[in-house]
Amino acid sequence: MPHTDAELLKSAKELMRKEAGEILRSSENLGLEAVKAAREIYACTGRVVVVGLGKSGHVGRKISATLASLGTPSFFLHAAEASHGDLGMVRREDIGLFISNSGASSEIVALLPHFRRTGARMIAVTGAVSSPLAENADIVINAHVDDEGDPLHLAPMSSTTLELVLGDALAVMVTILRGLRREDFALFHPGGTLGRKLLTRVRDVMGRGDSLPVVREGVTVKDALFVITGKGYGAACVVDGEGKLTGIFTDGDLRRLMEKSGNDAFTTRIEDAMTHNPKTISPDSLAAEAVRKMESHEISVLVAVEGGRPVGIVHIHELLKAGIA
């Protein structure tokens, strides 16, 4: 029979409430066994071998990827494939992180003696604390749920969500133990937008040398315009006789000057038309910081300064091209 939109939405919300309830209950019951597991993973000199099958296997792949992205060497071992040669990847210094709701799947149970013979430690995340997996593991994290949330009572829903959250909880604790910084995280993600934001410095994208638009105090606005148009940044750095930055002259400054002075604008001395005390940035600052500074001050260009002297200039367009903005 057809169902109304309201009925369908109600069922979706009810499932989410059930899964959230299971996570909350588990968080209240989580004990020092999770801390012990995190410390073992942190101290591991090998790899974290995440083992799973079926839906729990999909969760295991994500947990393994999360650990690796946070600096813990890890790979996923499919329980059904393991007995056909993949067990050769497991070493004594590794830790097996088994994800299994029942803890009794024949493919999972078949791997336990190999891990024991190898000498690799075993951590179990399972919903059955009296299962063969739990009995053989060195550390057991209880992932039991009272309600899967599935209206057919057949598909794993709450259990796989809880497994995923428990895996993230382990990853969080290991991250804290490692003292991981944002810069460290970026080293594992150099190819993505996140990596570019955390690794790219202003000096990597700024114009410098012959590309840097610089004029000295005393020149006219007309002279400065030749520099501005020739360099393509819509601005010129103004320096004193010692080469120290004293101001910046931009397209916006020119428009405001022409509205005020008309044709006399072009014969105005640059120091009388420039913006004094311009916003600057260190060339070693993250390019993402340059973006934040531009947004907060509603400007499109920043001068990179060292020792009071302009060494580069960066435009918002360059940051867009670099994937930072």
Backbone bond lengths (Angstrom), bond angles and torsions (degrees), N, CA, C in turn:
res aa  C-N    CA-C-N  psi(-1)  N-CA   C-N-CA  omega(-1)  CA-C   N-CA-C  phi
1 M - - - 1.454 - - 1.530 109.02 -
2 P 1.328 118.17 148.52 1.463 121.27 -178.65 1.526 111.47 -67.86
3 H 1.319 115.41 149.08 1.459 121.35 178.89 1.519 109.48 -117.87
4 T 1.298 116.54 144.21 1.461 120.62 -179.96 1.525 110.06 -76.65
5 D 1.328 115.09 162.02 1.467 120.00 177.19 1.525 110.47 -60.52
6 A 1.314 115.36 -38.56 1.463 120.02 -178.66 1.525 111.09 -63.53
7 E 1.335 116.63 -39.51 1.464 120.50 179.03 1.523 111.29 -66.06
8 L 1.320 116.06 -42.09 1.463 119.99 179.93 1.524 111.07 -65.62
9 L 1.340 115.52 -43.99 1.460 119.24 179.25 1.526 110.77 -63.08
10 K 1.308 117.49 -37.87 1.458 121.86 178.59 1.521 110.81 -62.04
11 S 1.329 117.08 -41.48 1.464 120.45 179.97 1.529 111.11 -66.72
12 A 1.334 116.43 -37.73 1.467 119.92 179.29 1.526 110.28 -65.51
13 K 1.324 116.56 -45.21 1.464 120.54 179.72 1.521 111.35 -64.54
14 E 1.324 116.07 -37.03 1.458 119.77 179.99 1.528 110.54 -65.13
15 L 1.334 116.64 -40.79 1.472 119.61 176.98 1.521 110.66 -61.26
16 M 1.332 116.29 -45.34 1.466 119.86 -179.53 1.521 111.22 -61.85
17 R 1.331 117.46 -38.71 1.461 120.86 178.26 1.530 110.77 -65.40
18 K 1.330 116.01 -39.99 1.467 119.83 179.35 1.533 110.75 -64.72
19 E 1.331 116.64 -45.46 1.464 119.80 -179.97 1.525 110.54 -64.84
20 A 1.332 116.64 -42.25 1.469 119.97 178.20 1.521 110.20 -62.34
21 G 1.333 117.04 -38.15 1.458 120.87 179.05 1.516 112.17 -64.12
22 E 1.331 116.12 -39.45 1.463 119.85 178.60 1.535 110.88 -66.83
23 I 1.316 116.77 -38.79 1.466 120.24 178.03 1.523 110.29 -65.17
24 L 1.335 116.40 -43.57 1.463 120.56 179.70 1.526 110.83 -62.57
25 R 1.318 116.92 -44.53 1.470 120.62 179.41 1.526 110.41 -61.40
26 S 1.330 116.27 -43.29 1.461 120.11 -179.85 1.527 111.19 -64.91
27 S 1.345 116.89 -38.86 1.469 119.73 -179.75 1.519 111.21 -63.79
28 E 1.341 116.37 -34.02 1.466 120.07 179.68 1.524 111.60 -72.87
29 N 1.334 116.50 -27.54 1.464 120.57 -177.44 1.525 113.29 -96.91
30 L 1.327 116.56 -8.63 1.464 119.59 -177.94 1.522 110.34 -62.58
31 G 1.318 115.70 134.32 1.459 119.20 -175.89 1.513 113.13 -123.60
32 L 1.330 115.20 -163.86 1.462 121.44 -175.03 1.522 113.56 -68.46
33 E 1.350 116.65 -11.94 1.468 117.65 175.46 1.527 110.87 -61.50
34 A 1.339 117.13 -32.99 1.463 120.60 178.15 1.527 110.51 -69.54
35 V 1.319 116.56 -39.60 1.468 120.75 177.53 1.524 110.20 -64.16
36 K 1.341 115.87 -42.71 1.460 120.26 178.53 1.529 110.62 -60.88
37 A 1.337 116.02 -40.72 1.464 120.26 179.04 1.527 110.67 -64.22
38 A 1.339 116.46 -42.51 1.463 120.53 179.54 1.525 110.84 -62.97
39 R 1.317 116.97 -41.19 1.472 119.98 179.75 1.537 111.05 -66.41
40 E 1.324 116.35 -36.21 1.474 119.54 177.32 1.527 110.29 -64.98
41 I 1.325 116.09 -42.62 1.467 119.94 179.36 1.526 110.07 -64.46
42 Y 1.314 116.70 -42.18 1.463 121.23 179.31 1.531 111.10 -61.85
43 A 1.323 116.62 -39.25 1.467 121.22 -177.00 1.532 112.78 -83.70
44 C 1.321 116.84 -7.05 1.469 120.58 -176.59 1.529 110.96 -62.70
45 T 1.329 116.80 129.25 1.463 121.18 178.36 1.527 111.98 -93.84
46 G 1.340 115.75 -6.05 1.456 120.08 177.24 1.511 111.27 -106.99
47 R 1.324 115.43 -133.49 1.461 121.68 179.11 1.518 110.55 -117.23
48 V 1.307 116.28 155.35 1.457 120.90 171.67 1.523 106.77 -90.58
49 V 1.335 115.22 112.43 1.461 121.23 -179.15 1.517 107.72 -93.67
50 V 1.318 116.92 104.77 1.464 120.73 -178.74 1.525 108.30 -87.49
51 V 1.327 116.03 121.25 1.465 122.02 -174.91 1.525 109.33 -111.80
52 G 1.321 116.04 133.89 1.455 119.64 178.59 1.508 111.86 -161.44
53 L 1.324 115.24 172.65 1.464 122.31 -178.22 1.520 108.14 -150.12
54 G 1.322 117.05 144.24 1.455 120.78 177.66 1.526 112.27 63.19
55 K 1.324 116.29 -139.40 1.467 120.26 -179.19 1.527 110.85 -61.90
56 S 1.335 117.18 -38.77 1.461 120.03 177.69 1.525 110.58 -65.55
57 G 1.322 116.32 -26.97 1.460 119.78 176.32 1.515 111.48 -67.46
58 H 1.332 116.26 -40.45 1.464 119.35 176.77 1.530 110.44 -62.45
59 V 1.333 115.71 -40.24 1.458 119.90 176.43 1.526 109.99 -63.05
60 G 1.332 116.03 -42.11 1.460 120.63 -179.84 1.507 112.90 -60.23
61 R 1.315 116.64 -38.03 1.467 119.80 178.15 1.533 110.56 -60.78
62 K 1.321 115.16 -41.77 1.463 118.82 -179.90 1.527 110.75 -67.36
63 I 1.332 117.34 -42.48 1.462 120.38 179.59 1.514 110.20 -61.40
64 S 1.332 117.35 -43.21 1.461 121.29 178.15 1.520 111.02 -61.02
65 A 1.331 116.47 -43.34 1.465 120.40 179.65 1.520 111.11 -64.31
66 T 1.333 117.09 -38.34 1.465 120.92 178.79 1.519 110.85 -64.68
67 L 1.324 117.07 -46.22 1.459 120.58 179.00 1.526 111.09 -59.50
68 A 1.336 116.22 -45.77 1.463 119.82 -179.58 1.520 111.32 -62.64
69 S 1.333 116.86 -38.69 1.460 120.24 -178.41 1.521 111.76 -67.94
70 L 1.333 116.08 -18.14 1.459 120.87 -179.89 1.529 112.05 -105.76
71 G 1.327 116.11 17.40 1.455 120.22 171.97 1.511 116.65 93.05
72 T 1.338 117.97 6.80 1.461 120.89 176.70 1.524 108.95 -102.34
73 P 1.329 119.34 111.99 1.466 121.07 179.65 1.533 110.36 -55.53
74 S 1.303 116.76 127.35 1.458 120.32 -175.61 1.521 110.18 -155.06
75 F 1.331 115.44 150.75 1.462 119.89 171.02 1.518 108.79 -145.13
76 F 1.325 116.57 157.97 1.458 121.94 -179.02 1.520 109.52 -95.28
77 L 1.321 116.12 135.66 1.459 122.48 178.49 1.522 108.59 -118.95
78 H 1.321 115.69 113.28 1.463 120.43 179.49 1.521 108.76 -72.99
79 A 1.324 116.63 125.39 1.460 120.54 -173.33 1.523 112.97 -60.06
80 A 1.319 117.21 -34.99 1.462 119.42 -179.03 1.520 112.16 -75.28
81 E 1.323 117.73 -30.41 1.463 121.81 179.75 1.525 111.72 -82.78
82 A 1.330 116.08 -24.27 1.462 120.35 -173.08 1.528 111.94 -58.21
83 S 1.327 117.13 -40.77 1.459 120.88 -176.98 1.518 113.32 -73.11
84 H 1.314 117.13 -2.71 1.473 121.09 -179.20 1.520 111.06 -112.04
85 G 1.323 116.54 31.29 1.457 120.37 173.03 1.499 115.64 121.22
86 D 1.329 117.09 -24.32 1.467 118.89 -175.98 1.526 113.18 -70.77
87 L 1.337 117.20 -15.96 1.463 119.57 177.21 1.525 111.86 -63.74
88 G 1.328 116.18 -17.80 1.459 119.58 177.85 1.514 112.92 -64.16
89 M 1.331 117.59 -13.44 1.461 120.78 178.98 1.525 112.70 -82.63
90 V 1.334 116.77 -12.52 1.459 120.62 -175.56 1.525 110.54 -87.12
91 R 1.322 116.78 131.26 1.463 122.59 -179.66 1.531 110.54 -120.92
92 R 1.327 115.19 164.65 1.452 121.80 -177.39 1.531 112.25 -57.56
93 E 1.338 116.12 -37.51 1.463 119.60 -176.35 1.528 112.95 -79.82
94 D 1.319 118.05 -1.48 1.461 121.53 179.16 1.526 111.42 -81.79
95 I 1.329 115.06 167.94 1.463 122.27 172.19 1.519 107.46 -124.34
96 G 1.327 115.88 131.01 1.452 120.33 175.63 1.513 109.90 -92.03
97 L 1.335 116.93 121.60 1.463 122.08 176.38 1.529 106.78 -107.53
98 F 1.329 116.35 100.09 1.462 122.11 -175.01 1.524 110.17 -90.61
99 I 1.333 115.90 127.58 1.464 122.17 178.04 1.524 107.55 -113.03
100 S 1.329 117.07 111.08 1.466 120.46 -178.55 1.514 109.81 -157.14
101 N 1.312 117.45 123.81 1.455 120.54 -178.94 1.522 111.23 -67.64
102 S 1.317 117.33 -46.98 1.462 120.61 -178.01 1.520 112.56 -82.19
103 G 1.337 116.49 -28.76 1.457 120.00 -177.40 1.506 113.07 66.18
104 A 1.344 117.08 13.13 1.461 120.31 -174.47 1.524 112.89 -131.74
105 S 1.331 117.87 5.44 1.468 119.77 178.70 1.519 109.36 -58.95
106 S 1.324 116.49 135.35 1.471 120.23 -175.47 1.520 112.02 -58.44
107 E 1.341 116.72 -35.41 1.465 119.51 -179.81 1.526 111.32 -67.63
108 I 1.334 116.55 -35.88 1.467 121.62 178.20 1.527 109.82 -70.50
109 V 1.346 116.10 -48.93 1.461 121.08 -177.48 1.522 111.43 -60.42
110 A 1.333 117.33 -35.27 1.460 121.27 -178.33 1.521 112.73 -64.90
111 L 1.329 117.66 -21.65 1.463 120.86 -177.54 1.525 112.90 -86.46
112 L 1.309 117.34 -20.00 1.462 121.23 -173.06 1.531 113.14 -59.57
113 P 1.350 119.11 -45.12 1.468 118.45 179.12 1.531 113.11 -61.12
114 H 1.329 116.95 -34.53 1.470 119.52 179.83 1.524 110.64 -65.68
115 F 1.317 116.79 -44.26 1.465 119.50 178.63 1.529 110.42 -63.31
116 R 1.349 116.39 -38.01 1.450 119.81 177.74 1.535 110.63 -63.88
117 R 1.337 116.93 -46.09 1.473 120.30 179.90 1.520 111.07 -64.20
118 T 1.332 116.58 -38.27 1.459 120.69 -179.18 1.524 111.01 -67.35
119 G 1.308 115.75 -32.78 1.460 120.33 -177.86 1.510 113.41 96.22
120 A 1.347 116.34 3.62 1.464 119.84 178.84 1.528 109.74 -72.64
121 R 1.316 116.45 138.10 1.455 121.55 177.64 1.527 109.79 -69.69
122 M 1.349 116.16 153.98 1.456 120.21 -177.82 1.524 110.81 -128.66
123 I 1.320 115.21 131.30 1.465 122.80 174.02 1.517 106.97 -116.90
124 A 1.318 116.91 131.32 1.463 121.08 -179.62 1.517 110.69 -112.80
125 V 1.320 116.15 130.59 1.465 122.17 168.91 1.519 104.93 -111.80
126 T 1.326 116.58 103.13 1.461 120.44 -170.98 1.519 111.46 -143.76
127 G 1.326 114.68 152.94 1.455 120.32 177.64 1.508 112.54 -88.72
128 A 1.334 117.52 -0.90 1.464 121.49 -178.40 1.525 109.13 -126.91
129 V 1.313 116.71 97.87 1.470 120.59 -173.77 1.516 113.08 -76.55
130 S 1.330 118.19 -4.48 1.464 121.14 176.05 1.526 111.54 -111.23
131 S 1.330 116.50 15.48 1.460 122.25 -177.98 1.525 111.05 -79.37
132 P 1.341 118.04 167.13 1.471 120.86 175.49 1.525 112.24 -57.16
133 L 1.316 117.29 -38.03 1.459 120.09 179.18 1.527 110.26 -62.95
134 A 1.328 116.59 -49.19 1.462 120.30 -178.51 1.525 111.45 -62.58
135 E 1.338 117.05 -38.18 1.460 120.88 -178.28 1.528 112.11 -67.99
136 N 1.319 117.27 -26.49 1.470 120.97 -177.67 1.527 113.22 -97.24
137 A 1.315 117.09 -14.80 1.465 120.09 -176.71 1.520 111.20 -77.73
138 D 1.332 114.86 152.20 1.465 120.36 176.60 1.529 111.16 -77.78
139 I 1.340 116.03 -33.00 1.461 121.74 178.56 1.526 107.82 -135.37
140 V 1.325 116.63 135.48 1.469 120.80 -179.49 1.528 109.05 -121.38
141 I 1.331 115.57 126.50 1.464 121.55 173.96 1.520 107.47 -109.17
142 N 1.309 115.65 120.57 1.460 121.82 -174.82 1.531 110.55 -74.07
143 A 1.338 116.20 119.43 1.466 121.59 178.52 1.521 110.86 -117.59
144 H 1.342 115.87 31.57 1.464 120.23 -178.39 1.525 110.94 -69.80
145 V 1.329 116.30 141.39 1.471 121.69 173.41 1.522 108.39 -125.26
146 D 1.323 115.63 147.96 1.465 120.89 177.71 1.523 111.66 -88.52
147 D 1.312 117.00 -26.49 1.470 120.33 -175.28 1.524 109.26 -142.30
148 E 1.327 115.92 115.03 1.459 120.29 178.30 1.523 111.96 -68.72
149 G 1.326 116.39 -26.08 1.457 119.45 -179.40 1.513 113.74 88.69
150 D 1.318 117.45 -11.21 1.461 121.93 -179.62 1.526 109.60 -73.76
151 P 1.327 118.50 124.33 1.469 119.64 -178.90 1.524 113.10 -63.32
152 L 1.335 117.76 -21.73 1.463 121.19 178.13 1.522 112.04 -90.50
153 H 1.348 116.10 -9.72 1.460 121.99 -177.21 1.526 111.40 58.40
154 L 1.337 114.80 38.74 1.464 119.84 -178.47 1.525 113.13 -127.23
155 A 1.323 117.08 -39.85 1.462 120.83 -173.53 1.521 111.65 -91.20
156 P 1.350 117.18 137.50 1.468 119.92 174.98 1.522 110.49 -71.01
157 M 1.297 117.25 120.78 1.456 122.17 178.90 1.524 110.74 -127.13
158 S 1.336 115.87 -68.93 1.471 118.69 179.04 1.525 111.17 -60.31
159 S 1.339 117.16 -37.53 1.466 120.36 -176.54 1.522 111.78 -65.61
160 T 1.333 117.49 -42.88 1.467 119.08 -179.64 1.525 110.83 -71.92
161 T 1.332 117.04 -34.20 1.464 119.57 176.10 1.524 110.32 -63.01
162 L 1.338 116.42 -43.79 1.460 120.23 179.44 1.526 111.13 -65.25
163 E 1.328 117.66 -39.98 1.469 120.59 177.32 1.524 110.75 -58.32
164 L 1.327 114.69 -43.39 1.465 119.60 -179.90 1.523 111.25 -63.40
165 V 1.321 116.66 -43.67 1.461 121.06 -179.56 1.529 110.64 -65.55
166 L 1.324 117.50 -40.47 1.462 120.39 178.22 1.528 110.97 -64.68
167 G 1.333 116.61 -36.34 1.459 119.79 175.47 1.513 111.20 -63.87
168 D 1.330 116.66 -41.46 1.470 120.59 176.74 1.523 111.08 -64.69
169 A 1.340 116.16 -37.16 1.463 119.84 179.19 1.527 110.63 -62.90
170 L 1.325 117.21 -41.86 1.463 120.88 175.97 1.526 110.16 -61.81
171 A 1.331 116.08 -43.89 1.476 120.53 -178.81 1.523 110.86 -62.38
172 V 1.329 117.21 -37.97 1.466 120.75 179.34 1.523 110.49 -63.94
173 M 1.316 116.45 -46.03 1.463 119.48 -178.92 1.523 111.42 -64.54
174 V 1.333 116.79 -40.38 1.467 120.19 178.97 1.529 109.94 -65.63
175 T 1.316 116.97 -38.52 1.465 121.05 178.21 1.525 110.81 -60.71
176 I 1.334 116.03 -42.70 1.469 120.29 178.35 1.523 110.36 -64.70
177 L 1.326 117.08 -42.89 1.463 120.74 178.94 1.530 111.22 -61.86
178 R 1.320 117.01 -35.90 1.467 120.93 -179.75 1.532 111.85 -76.04
179 G 1.324 117.11 -17.90 1.459 119.00 -175.33 1.518 111.10 64.92
180 L 1.329 116.27 35.51 1.467 121.36 -176.21 1.522 111.20 -64.06
181 R 1.318 116.89 134.96 1.459 122.98 177.37 1.523 109.81 -105.44
182 R 1.312 115.32 165.49 1.470 119.95 178.34 1.527 110.47 -58.45
183 E 1.336 116.45 -38.07 1.460 120.00 -179.45 1.526 110.80 -65.52
184 D 1.351 116.77 -36.77 1.459 120.51 177.79 1.521 109.98 -65.68
185 F 1.336 115.65 -42.94 1.459 120.71 179.71 1.525 110.56 -59.59
186 A 1.325 116.56 -38.81 1.462 120.92 -178.43 1.522 111.47 -64.28
187 L 1.323 117.50 -30.19 1.462 120.56 -179.67 1.519 111.96 -63.17
188 F 1.348 116.68 -26.06 1.458 120.57 179.02 1.529 111.77 -89.80
189 H 1.349 117.13 -3.41 1.467 121.57 -178.25 1.530 110.49 -133.67
190 P 1.316 118.57 50.82 1.468 118.98 -174.21 1.519 114.60 -70.58
191 G 1.329 117.12 -21.24 1.455 118.82 -173.73 1.513 115.37 -89.66
192 G 1.324 117.58 -15.99 1.454 120.26 -175.63 1.509 113.18 -95.89
193 T 1.324 114.50 177.85 1.461 120.34 178.48 1.514 110.82 -60.67
194 L 1.319 116.29 -39.97 1.461 119.91 -179.48 1.524 110.56 -61.11
195 G 1.326 116.10 -45.51 1.458 119.84 179.50 1.519 112.16 -61.65
196 R 1.334 116.25 -41.61 1.468 119.24 179.11 1.525 110.74 -62.14
197 K 1.322 116.33 -40.54 1.465 119.47 -178.85 1.521 111.70 -66.31
198 L 1.326 116.42 -34.30 1.458 119.93 -174.76 1.523 113.46 -92.66
199 L 1.326 117.62 -13.13 1.464 119.87 -177.02 1.523 113.56 -112.01
200 T 1.328 117.72 -30.51 1.453 121.03 -175.05 1.527 111.22 -73.19
201 R 1.330 115.69 127.26 1.464 121.77 177.70 1.532 109.32 -100.11
202 V 1.308 114.91 163.70 1.465 120.07 179.12 1.523 110.15 -58.49
203 R 1.334 117.52 -40.42 1.465 120.00 -177.24 1.542 112.13 -64.83
204 D 1.349 116.37 -18.87 1.459 119.76 179.05 1.527 112.79 -75.22
205 V 1.326 117.42 -20.67 1.460 120.28 -174.95 1.527 113.33 -123.64
206 M 1.308 118.05 -8.06 1.470 119.74 -174.21 1.525 112.02 -78.01
207 G 1.338 114.82 153.70 1.456 120.44 170.71 1.523 109.25 -80.20
208 R 1.326 117.12 140.01 1.461 120.87 -176.09 1.527 109.45 -146.51
209 G 1.309 115.79 175.31 1.462 119.39 177.11 1.513 112.36 58.79
210 D 1.323 115.88 -127.43 1.470 120.85 -178.84 1.526 112.26 -66.73
211 S 1.330 117.03 -18.36 1.471 119.74 -179.94 1.510 112.72 -83.25
212 L 1.332 116.84 -10.40 1.460 120.79 -175.58 1.529 110.85 -82.23
213 P 1.342 119.04 118.21 1.467 122.19 179.53 1.534 111.42 -79.16
214 V 1.315 116.85 109.73 1.461 121.61 -177.49 1.524 109.67 -131.89
215 V 1.327 116.43 135.52 1.468 122.12 172.20 1.521 108.19 -132.53
216 R 1.351 115.57 155.05 1.467 120.03 179.11 1.521 110.42 -94.83
217 E 1.301 114.99 153.36 1.453 119.81 173.32 1.525 109.51 -56.75
218 G 1.314 116.18 145.30 1.456 120.87 179.68 1.512 113.59 105.62
219 V 1.370 116.71 -23.07 1.466 118.07 178.53 1.522 108.88 -76.62
220 T 1.330 116.07 164.52 1.462 120.33 178.47 1.525 110.51 -88.25
221 V 1.302 113.81 165.60 1.461 119.28 176.70 1.522 110.12 -59.92
222 K 1.345 116.72 -37.55 1.456 120.33 178.89 1.518 110.96 -59.28
223 D 1.336 117.31 -43.91 1.457 120.91 178.34 1.537 110.71 -63.14
224 A 1.319 115.96 -39.98 1.466 119.91 -179.38 1.523 111.47 -65.55
225 L 1.342 116.73 -33.17 1.461 120.14 -179.19 1.517 111.84 -63.88
226 F 1.318 117.43 -35.26 1.464 120.22 177.68 1.532 110.14 -61.34
227 V 1.335 115.93 -40.01 1.468 120.39 178.82 1.529 110.51 -68.84
228 I 1.326 115.88 -43.68 1.462 120.27 -178.21 1.523 111.38 -60.74
229 T 1.329 116.21 -49.04 1.462 119.50 -178.34 1.521 111.74 -68.90
230 G 1.333 117.24 -29.64 1.461 120.24 -178.90 1.513 113.54 -74.90
231 K 1.317 117.56 -28.13 1.462 120.79 -176.95 1.527 113.09 -96.17
232 G 1.322 116.96 -23.86 1.461 120.03 173.18 1.510 117.25 80.73
233 Y 1.337 117.74 19.19 1.463 119.85 178.94 1.518 112.88 -102.63
234 G 1.328 117.48 -4.33 1.457 120.05 -178.91 1.505 112.26 68.79
235 A 1.343 117.08 20.41 1.465 121.11 -178.39 1.518 109.38 -162.84
236 A 1.324 115.63 160.82 1.460 121.50 174.95 1.523 108.95 -137.79
237 C 1.336 115.60 137.56 1.464 120.92 175.58 1.526 108.20 -80.02
238 V 1.303 117.41 134.92 1.463 122.09 178.96 1.530 108.22 -107.09
239 V 1.342 116.31 126.95 1.461 120.40 -177.71 1.529 109.96 -123.67
240 D 1.350 114.85 159.26 1.467 119.56 176.66 1.523 109.97 -89.65
241 G 1.308 116.78 -169.90 1.451 120.80 -177.00 1.511 114.02 -63.92
242 E 1.327 118.07 -20.65 1.457 122.09 179.03 1.525 112.56 -95.81
243 G 1.319 115.10 3.27 1.466 118.74 179.48 1.510 114.22 83.42
244 K 1.340 116.91 10.15 1.465 120.22 179.00 1.525 110.26 -83.90
245 L 1.303 115.80 141.70 1.464 121.14 -179.19 1.522 110.40 -68.97
246 T 1.327 115.77 127.54 1.466 119.91 177.47 1.523 112.21 -118.86
247 G 1.323 117.07 -15.07 1.451 118.87 -179.92 1.515 111.89 -177.93
248 I 1.320 115.16 -178.51 1.461 121.62 176.82 1.519 107.54 -139.73
249 F 1.320 115.40 142.41 1.459 120.56 177.82 1.514 107.67 -120.51
250 T 1.335 116.10 122.25 1.460 121.50 -174.31 1.523 112.15 -119.44
251 D 1.318 115.43 173.39 1.467 120.93 174.91 1.530 110.52 -56.75
252 G 1.331 115.30 -38.57 1.465 119.09 179.52 1.515 112.16 -64.82
253 D 1.351 116.05 -38.65 1.463 119.75 177.11 1.521 110.30 -62.99
254 L 1.337 116.44 -38.77 1.462 120.37 179.96 1.528 111.21 -64.70
255 R 1.323 117.38 -44.01 1.467 120.58 179.68 1.520 110.82 -61.30
256 R 1.312 115.53 -44.82 1.472 118.56 -179.83 1.536 111.37 -65.25
257 L 1.335 116.68 -37.02 1.460 120.73 179.70 1.524 110.82 -67.33
258 M 1.337 117.59 -41.13 1.471 120.82 -179.24 1.527 110.80 -67.76
259 E 1.326 116.66 -36.12 1.463 118.72 176.56 1.529 110.48 -63.13
260 K 1.301 116.32 -31.82 1.459 121.26 -176.55 1.528 112.35 -87.55
261 S 1.349 117.38 -41.64 1.474 120.52 -170.58 1.516 114.50 -114.71
262 G 1.325 119.03 -7.77 1.459 120.74 -179.45 1.521 111.24 63.41
263 N 1.335 117.51 -136.94 1.466 121.88 -177.48 1.530 113.31 -66.26
264 D 1.340 116.33 -22.17 1.464 118.92 178.27 1.526 112.26 -66.91
265 A 1.348 115.65 -10.88 1.456 119.75 -178.13 1.528 111.35 -59.36
266 F 1.336 116.38 -36.62 1.464 119.50 -173.13 1.529 113.12 -71.50
267 T 1.313 117.10 -22.16 1.473 119.70 179.84 1.530 112.33 -98.18
268 T 1.326 115.70 3.06 1.464 120.02 178.57 1.527 109.99 -72.08
269 R 1.309 115.97 140.98 1.460 119.19 176.41 1.531 109.31 -67.81
270 I 1.316 115.85 142.62 1.462 120.98 -172.22 1.522 112.32 -61.65
271 E 1.355 117.60 -35.59 1.468 119.65 -178.52 1.522 112.10 -69.55
272 D 1.346 116.45 -17.20 1.456 119.62 177.94 1.531 112.00 -88.70
273 A 1.328 116.09 -8.19 1.464 119.93 -177.14 1.528 113.52 -118.76
274 M 1.319 115.75 -15.31 1.467 120.04 -173.95 1.533 111.72 -76.27
275 T 1.304 115.07 167.31 1.465 122.32 171.71 1.519 107.70 -89.22
276 H 1.324 115.62 118.82 1.460 120.10 179.62 1.531 110.45 -80.06
277 N 1.323 115.74 154.98 1.468 121.59 179.22 1.531 111.86 50.01
278 P 1.315 116.84 57.45 1.462 119.57 -177.71 1.534 111.94 -67.69
279 K 1.324 115.46 160.53 1.456 120.88 176.38 1.532 108.46 -71.40
280 T 1.324 116.53 132.09 1.461 120.99 -178.26 1.521 109.93 -129.62
281 I 1.312 115.37 173.75 1.456 121.16 179.66 1.518 108.85 -152.12
282 S 1.311 116.68 154.06 1.461 120.81 176.40 1.526 109.39 -78.59
283 P 1.314 118.50 141.83 1.469 119.86 177.75 1.519 112.90 -63.64
284 D 1.339 117.21 -18.81 1.459 120.83 179.22 1.524 112.88 -89.05
285 S 1.324 117.17 -2.76 1.462 120.36 177.13 1.516 109.69 -70.35
286 L 1.335 116.12 154.05 1.454 119.92 174.99 1.525 109.68 -64.70
287 A 1.328 115.11 142.42 1.462 119.44 178.23 1.531 110.25 -60.94
288 A 1.326 116.71 -31.23 1.467 119.99 178.19 1.525 110.64 -62.74
289 E 1.343 117.18 -32.88 1.454 120.54 177.02 1.520 110.59 -66.60
290 A 1.341 116.49 -36.16 1.467 120.34 176.74 1.524 110.14 -61.92
291 V 1.333 116.39 -40.37 1.464 120.18 178.54 1.524 110.40 -62.44
292 R 1.335 116.18 -46.05 1.466 119.61 -179.72 1.524 111.20 -61.27
293 K 1.334 116.05 -38.35 1.456 120.03 -178.94 1.530 110.41 -67.91
294 M 1.327 116.51 -41.68 1.457 120.06 178.82 1.524 110.86 -63.34
295 E 1.331 115.80 -42.85 1.461 119.30 -178.73 1.527 111.30 -65.99
296 S 1.327 117.20 -43.45 1.462 120.00 -176.64 1.520 112.56 -67.82
297 H 1.349 116.48 -30.64 1.468 119.67 -179.20 1.535 112.63 -103.16
298 E 1.327 115.57 2.06 1.476 121.71 178.27 1.521 111.31 54.64
299 I 1.325 115.50 52.33 1.461 122.01 176.51 1.517 108.51 -127.38
300 S 1.321 116.23 164.93 1.470 119.69 -176.82 1.522 113.21 -117.17
301 V 1.330 117.49 -1.23 1.453 120.19 -178.32 1.529 109.77 -143.33
302 L 1.337 115.60 144.34 1.460 121.84 178.20 1.526 109.15 -132.14
303 V 1.315 115.53 143.85 1.469 120.93 176.87 1.525 108.16 -97.62
304 A 1.320 115.89 129.13 1.464 121.00 175.30 1.525 108.05 -88.28
305 V 1.326 115.52 127.24 1.465 120.63 -172.11 1.523 111.06 -124.75
306 E 1.331 115.61 139.44 1.463 122.88 171.28 1.519 108.44 -133.86
307 G 1.319 116.47 126.36 1.458 119.82 -178.99 1.508 113.37 59.79
308 G 1.324 116.69 30.04 1.453 120.80 179.18 1.511 114.19 82.17
309 R 1.329 117.87 -3.49 1.471 121.98 -177.55 1.526 110.73 -107.54
310 P 1.309 117.41 139.71 1.469 119.29 177.43 1.527 110.75 -70.96
311 V 1.332 115.90 127.71 1.468 120.41 178.95 1.526 111.16 -117.93
312 G 1.313 116.30 -7.63 1.458 119.33 179.79 1.506 111.24 -170.53
313 I 1.311 115.70 169.18 1.463 121.65 177.52 1.519 107.36 -143.69
314 V 1.324 116.62 139.32 1.460 120.74 -178.51 1.521 109.18 -129.61
315 H 1.328 115.48 134.99 1.463 122.68 -179.24 1.517 108.77 -110.30
316 I 1.303 116.22 150.60 1.463 121.01 -179.06 1.530 111.27 -58.03
317 H 1.334 117.41 -31.39 1.462 120.60 179.65 1.530 111.52 -63.66
318 E 1.336 116.98 -36.65 1.461 120.68 178.48 1.530 110.31 -66.84
319 L 1.319 115.24 -37.22 1.458 119.53 179.00 1.523 111.26 -69.60
320 L 1.320 116.28 -33.34 1.462 120.43 175.44 1.523 110.12 -65.71
321 K 1.326 116.64 -45.43 1.465 120.64 179.63 1.521 111.66 -62.50
322 A 1.329 116.46 -33.74 1.464 121.05 -179.14 1.539 112.03 -80.59
323 G 1.330 117.10 -3.37 1.454 120.74 179.58 1.502 113.79 77.85
324 I 1.335 117.34 17.56 1.463 121.23 -178.74 1.525 110.42 -88.27
325 A 1.311 116.33 -43.72 1.467 120.86 -178.99 1.520 110.06 -93.28
